[in-house]
């Protein structure tokens, strides 16, 4: 028997990332579905002050509306020189939700006079799983630095500006497998594997 798992996202890359991580862990019997695969429901706006609040709210909404165990993530980039911002505002930093080019341009402008040694940042992902009687929240962080120019055309969001700690290329230059192995979302999702394995057995 296959257990369905709703990922509260329309981003095909996020759905495929979780599929790859489940495959890598040898967890079978879980069918990943996204928001485009279920009847539409009212989605609460992301108004939480933390990644944890937003992820849990999205997962609770998804489970309540569909009855399908739901995973949701809230993620963004926390820049040291900006006191942890953009943080939960990452996707709409430039004022328009999901405009990667504008968000990247604004971040580069804000860091224009910040020296290389103070350009530290971390990608942060918080993932929440809500099912019958289960609420699990985990957090993954991926440290690195903000480069001075965008490089690479893979990934999305701030990937072209982010050079992982100890690396020489941007996150947008990594293969999907390389990114899964190191990324903030990969780190968070792996912490959910025991709970997801339990779902597959139910």
Helices and strands as residue ranges (DSSP letters): E 3-7, H 12-24, E 30-34, G 35-37, H 51-66, E 70-79, G 80-82, G 87-92, H 100-110, G 116-118, E 120-131, E 134-146, G 159-161, E 162-164, G 171-173, H 176-182, H 184-201
